[in-house]
């Protein structure tokens, strides 16, 4: 009976354990989590979502407060077009995060950056280019292009000296999206080094419609992508993601012809994950009916999250002067529109809850938007419960090796804390 460890992912000169930990922002996929994956011979992601915030938190900079102070005069103005990021400061934040991570890297694995196109930041092209270049400057092993079609992202990097050296990949949810990406980026004469095929059971933003995501499944989409790549005689590793909960699930995709799997849900309850411990317990406690796909994200994409997320129906004033990561090229965000609508409808109200959209920047920064994968309700089956009702946190190594070596859909439980202490 085969297991994940019977396979290897080959990326150029690298031969890797075919396990990739997905990039969860904001700082949920921490450097510590990514570094553990690399130490164990796989691939870990850090995320550049709200990277100035991450820089402030991890590297003692003051970028967010400086930006808020600079644009404080505009807080009550619904027009946020004046609120701009300092591109050099943005690059500094990216370099802080990447350099610190890469300097700490050990083992034969790799560390990649997850880069979201939907972080438009009031200057979509300019800020994306700066984030990509700064990550490459700082020595990141690879970049996974996420949350968007990225039809021009290769062109933004082609003048960088590491454009053909670093590993570059794209996340897609259909063959059509991959075909479009390849066609639009063909003039750079640069194929992606890997393709992550993300299915409808993934956590966070989904590449499917809010009404029709149930009509798709990861195995079918993966096979369609594999068939397309074979028919076109392309040598691009395919990496399924979203709903791969056991080592046996992963092995099934590898036997199908995938080169690796991308995982995230089971790593959300590890010690190395950036979520606060009390939020990790919410993930452990979740039941299937506690998980929903909703449309509250201002990005326009559906999102899967826990129904009791504090971000749902909150009354947060738009905080674009401090953050503003989802401002479009005209300085607008769907949450601003929704908030001002409710403000006008409830004059004088002390609280103005908004249910159809959320201030994603503020809530992701505060770990109040509890995005999750479909199988989060199964997390309780991966740990042991203490007498006080809480669940034991896992280590990233424990989860990684369980995927790597388990068979027969078995999940290895951790030793109870009392047993470990004995």
C-alpha positions in Angstrom: 0.0 0.0 0.0 1.5 3.3 -1.1 2.0 6.4 1.0 3.0 10.0 0.3 6.6 9.3 1.1 6.8 6.9 -1.9 6.6 9.9 -4.2 8.8 12.9 -4.8 8.2 16.4 -6.2 10.9 17.5 -8.7 11.3 21.2 -9.2 14.4 21.9 -11.2 17.4 20.6 -9.2 15.2 20.1 -6.1 13.8 16.7 -5.0 11.2 17.3 -2.4 8.7 15.5 -0.2 5.5 16.2 -2.1 3.8 18.3 0.6 3.2 22.0 0.3 1.7 24.0 3.1 -0.6 26.7 1.6 -0.1 30.4 2.2 -2.7 31.7 4.7 -2.8 35.4 5.5 -2.6 37.5 7.5 0.5 35.8 9.1 -1.5 32.6 9.8 1.1 30.8 7.7 3.9 32.2 9.8 7.6 31.9 9.1 7.8 29.3 11.7 5.2 27.1 9.9 6.9 27.6 6.5 10.3 26.8 8.0 9.1 23.6 9.5 7.9 22.4 6.1 11.2 23.3 4.6 13.2 21.6 7.4 11.2 18.4 6.8 11.9 18.5 3.1 8.7 19.9 1.7 7.5 23.4 0.8 6.1 26.0 3.1 4.5 29.3 2.3 4.5 32.7 3.9 2.0 35.3 2.8 2.5 38.9 1.9 -1.1 39.8 2.7 -0.9 43.0 4.7 2.9 42.7 4.9 3.4 46.1 6.5 1.3 44.9 9.4 3.3 41.7 9.6 6.5 43.8 9.6 5.3 45.9 12.5 4.2 42.8 14.5 7.3 40.7 13.8 10.1 43.2 13.1 9.3 46.2 15.3 8.6 48.7 12.5 5.9 51.4 12.8 4.6 51.4 9.2 0.8 51.1 9.9 0.8 53.9 12.5 2.8 56.2 10.3 0.4 55.6 7.4 -2.6 56.2 9.7 -1.0 59.4 11.0 -0.2 60.7 7.5 -3.8 60.2 6.3 -5.7 60.9 9.5 -7.3 64.0 8.0 -9.2 61.8 5.6 -10.8 59.4 8.1 -14.3 60.8 7.7 -14.1 61.2 4.0 -15.7 58.4 2.0 -13.4 59.1 -0.9 -10.2 57.2 -0.2 -8.4 58.0 -3.5 -5.8 60.1 -1.7 -4.7 57.2 0.5 -1.6 55.7 -1.0 1.1 53.2 0.1 4.7 54.4 0.2 6.2 51.9 -2.3 9.6 52.0 -0.8 8.2 51.3 2.6 6.1 48.4 1.2 9.3 47.0 -0.3 11.0 47.3 3.0 8.2 45.4 4.8 8.4 42.6 2.2 12.2 42.4 2.5 12.0 42.3 6.3 9.6 39.4 6.2 11.4 37.4 3.4 15.0 38.0 4.6 14.3 37.0 8.2 12.6 33.8 7.0 15.2 32.8 4.4 18.0 33.5 6.9 16.5 31.1 9.3 15.8 28.3 6.7 17.3 24.9 7.4 16.8 21.6 5.6 16.4 20.6 2.0 13.0 22.1 1.4 11.8 25.4 0.0 10.0 28.5 1.2 7.6 30.3 -1.1 5.6 33.5 -0.9 1.9 33.5 -1.5 1.0 36.7 -3.4 -2.6 37.8 -3.8 -3.6 39.8 -6.9 -6.7 41.0 -5.1 -4.7 43.2 -2.7 -5.2 46.1 -5.0 -4.0 48.8 -2.5 -5.2 51.8 -4.4 -2.6 51.2 -7.1 -3.0 47.5 -8.2 -0.2 47.3 -10.8 2.4 49.4 -9.0 2.0 47.7 -5.6 1.9 44.2 -7.0 5.1 44.8 -9.0 6.8 46.2 -5.9 5.8 43.2 -3.7 6.9 40.7 -6.4 10.3 42.4 -6.9 11.0 42.9 -3.2 10.3 39.2 -2.5 12.7 38.2 -5.3 15.3 40.7 -4.1 15.1 39.2 -0.6 15.9 35.7 -1.9 12.5 33.9 -1.7 12.7 30.4 -3.2 9.5 30.9 -5.2 6.2 32.8 -5.5 2.7 31.4 -5.8 0.4 33.8 -7.6 -3.0 33.6 -5.8 -6.4 35.3 -5.5 -6.8 36.4 -9.1 -6.0 35.5 -12.7 -2.6 37.2 -12.7 -2.7 37.8 -16.4 0.0 40.4 -16.3 2.0 39.3 -13.3 4.8 37.5 -15.2 5.3 40.7 -17.3 5.7 42.6 -14.0 8.6 40.4 -13.1 10.3 39.7 -16.4 12.9 42.5 -16.0 14.0 41.1 -12.6 17.3 39.1 -12.7 15.7 36.2 -10.8 12.6 35.9 -13.1 13.9 32.7 -14.7 15.6 31.4 -11.5 13.0 31.6 -8.8 10.2 29.0 -8.9 6.9 30.7 -10.0 3.5 29.1 -9.8 -0.2 30.0 -10.3 -3.3 28.9 -8.4 -6.3 28.1 -10.7 -9.7 26.5 -10.2 -10.3 25.4 -13.8 -8.6 24.4 -17.0 -10.0 27.6 -18.6 -8.2 29.8 -16.0 -4.9 28.0 -16.7 -5.3 28.3 -20.4 -6.0 32.0 -20.1 -3.0 32.5 -17.9 -0.7 30.6 -20.3 -2.0 32.5 -23.3 -1.7 36.0 -21.7 1.8 35.3 -20.4 3.1 33.5 -23.5 5.1 36.5 -24.7 7.4 36.3 -21.6 8.5 32.8 -22.9 8.2 31.6 -19.4 6.0 28.7 -18.2 5.0 28.4 -14.6 7.1 25.9 -12.7 4.0 24.4 -11.0 0.2 24.8 -11.0 -1.9 24.6 -7.8 -5.4 23.4 -8.6 -7.6 24.6 -5.9 -11.0 22.9 -5.5 -14.3 24.1 -4.0 -13.6 22.8 -0.5 -10.7 25.1 0.2 -10.6 27.7 2.9 -10.8 31.5 2.5 -11.5 32.9 -1.0 -12.8 30.5 -3.6 -12.5 30.6 -7.4 -16.1 29.5 -7.8 -19.5 31.1 -7.7 -21.3 31.4 -4.4 -24.2 29.4 -5.8 -22.5 26.8 -7.8 -19.3 25.7 -5.9 -21.0 22.5 -4.9 -21.2 21.4 -8.6 -17.4 21.0 -8.8 -15.0 18.6 -7.2 -11.2 18.7 -6.9 -10.6 15.2 -8.4 -12.4 16.1 -11.6 -10.8 19.5 -12.0 -7.3 18.0 -11.3 -7.8 15.3 -14.0 -8.9 18.0 -16.5 -5.8 20.0 -15.8 -3.6 16.9 -16.0 -5.2 15.9 -19.3 -4.7 19.4 -20.7 -1.0 19.5 -19.7 -0.4 16.1 -21.2 -2.2 16.9 -24.5 -0.2 20.1 -24.8 3.1 18.2 -24.0 3.9 20.6 -21.2 6.1 19.7 -18.3 4.4 21.4 -15.4 3.8 19.7 -12.0 0.2 19.8 -10.9 -0.6 20.3 -7.2 -4.2 19.7 -6.0 -5.5 21.7 -3.0 -8.7 22.0 -1.0 -10.1 19.1 1.0 -7.0 16.8 1.1 -7.5 15.8 4.8 -5.5 12.5 5.2 -2.4 11.0 3.9 -4.5 8.6 1.9 -6.4 11.5 0.3 -3.0 12.9 -0.8 -1.7 9.5 -2.0 -4.8 9.1 -4.2 -4.0 12.4 -6.0 -0.3 11.4 -6.4 -1.3 8.1 -7.9 -3.6 10.0 -10.3 -0.6 11.8 -11.6 -0.3 14.9 -9.4 3.2 15.9 -8.4 2.4 17.0 -4.8 -0.5 18.2 -2.7 -1.1 21.6 -1.0 -2.5 21.4 2.5 -3.7 24.0 5.0 -6.7 23.1 7.2 -4.9 20.7 9.5 -2.0 23.1 10.0 -4.3 25.8 11.4 -4.3 24.1 14.8 -0.6 23.6 15.1 1.6 25.6 17.5 3.5 27.2 14.6 0.3 28.6 13.1 -0.2 32.3 13.6 -3.8 32.1 14.8 -4.3 32.9 18.5 -4.8 29.8 20.6 -8.4 30.6 21.6 -9.2 30.8 17.8 -7.6 27.5 17.2 -10.0 26.1 19.9 -12.9 27.5 17.9 -11.6 25.5 14.9 -11.4 22.3 16.9 -14.9 22.8 18.3 -16.6 23.6 14.9 -19.3 21.3 13.6 -20.1 20.9 9.9 -23.2 23.1 10.2 -21.0 25.9 11.7 -19.2 26.4 8.4 -20.6 28.6 5.6 -19.7 30.0 2.2 -20.7 33.7 2.1 -20.3 36.8 0.0 -19.1 39.3 2.7 -15.6 39.7 1.2 -15.2 43.0 -0.6 -13.0 41.3 -3.1 -16.0 39.9 -4.9 -14.9 36.3 -4.3 -17.0 34.0 -2.1 -15.3 33.0 1.2 -15.6 29.9 3.4 -15.5 30.7 7.2 -17.0 29.8 10.6 -20.4 31.3 11.1 -19.5 32.7 14.5 -16.6 34.8 13.1 -16.7 38.2 14.8 -16.3 39.8 11.3 -19.8 38.9 10.3 -22.2 41.7 11.0 -19.6 43.8 12.7 -19.8 47.6 12.9 -16.2 48.5 12.0 -15.7 52.0 10.5 -13.6 51.7 7.3 -10.0 51.8 8.4 -8.4 52.5 5.0 -6.1 55.2 6.3 -4.2 52.6 8.3 -4.7 49.7 6.0 -6.5 50.1 2.7 -5.4 46.9 1.1 -8.6 46.3 -0.8 -9.0 49.8 -2.3 -9.3 49.5 -6.0 -7.5 51.7 -8.6 -10.0 54.5 -7.8 -9.7 54.3 -4.1 -13.0 52.5 -3.5 -13.9 49.3 -1.6 -17.3 47.5 -1.4 -17.2 47.7 2.3 -17.0 51.5 2.3 -20.1 51.5 0.1 -22.0 49.1 2.4 -20.9 50.9 5.6 -22.0 54.4 4.3 -25.3 52.9 3.1 -26.0 51.6 6.6 -24.8 54.8 8.2 -27.2 56.8 6.1 -30.0 54.5 6.9 -29.4 54.7 10.7 -28.5 58.3 11.5 -27.4 58.8 15.1 -27.0 55.1 15.8 -24.1 54.2 18.1 -23.4 51.0 16.2 -23.9 50.4 12.5 -23.7 46.6 11.9 -23.0 45.6 8.2 -24.0 42.1 7.3 -23.5 41.9 3.5 -19.8 43.0 3.5 -17.0 43.2 6.0 -13.9 45.3 6.6 -11.6 42.4 5.7 -8.4 44.4 6.4 -9.3 45.2 10.0 -10.7 41.8 10.7 -8.0 39.7 9.1 -5.4 41.8 11.0 -7.2 41.1 14.3 -7.8 37.4 13.5 -11.5 38.0 13.6 -12.3 36.6 10.2 -12.2 32.9 10.8 -11.7 31.5 7.3 -11.5 27.8 7.1 -11.5 24.7 4.9 -14.6 22.6 4.5 -13.2 19.8 6.6 -12.5 22.0 9.6 -15.2 20.2 11.4 -13.0 17.0 11.3 -10.1 18.7 13.2 -11.4 17.4 16.5 -10.7 13.9 15.3 -7.0 14.8 14.8 -6.3 15.6 18.5 -7.1 14.7 22.1 -9.4 16.5 24.4 -8.3 17.6 27.9 -10.5 17.4 31.0 -11.3 21.1 30.7 -12.8 20.6 27.2 -9.9 22.1 25.2 -8.1 20.3 22.5 -4.3 19.7 22.5 -2.5 21.8 20.0 -0.4 19.8 17.5 3.1 20.4 16.1 3.6 21.1 12.4 6.0 18.2 12.3 3.4 15.8 13.7 0.9 16.8 11.0 3.4 16.9 8.2 4.7 13.4 9.1 1.2 12.0 9.5 0.5 13.1 5.9 3.8 11.7 4.8 3.6 8.3 6.3 0.0 7.4 7.1 -2.0 4.8 5.2 -5.6 3.5 5.1 -7.1 7.0 5.9 -5.7 6.7 9.4 -4.9 9.8 11.4 -2.2 9.6 14.1 -3.3 11.2 17.3 -0.7 13.1 19.4 0.3 11.8 22.8 -1.7 13.4 25.5 0.1 16.2 27.4 0.1 14.2 30.6 1.6 11.2 28.9 4.3 13.3 27.3 5.2 14.8 30.7 5.5 11.4 32.3 
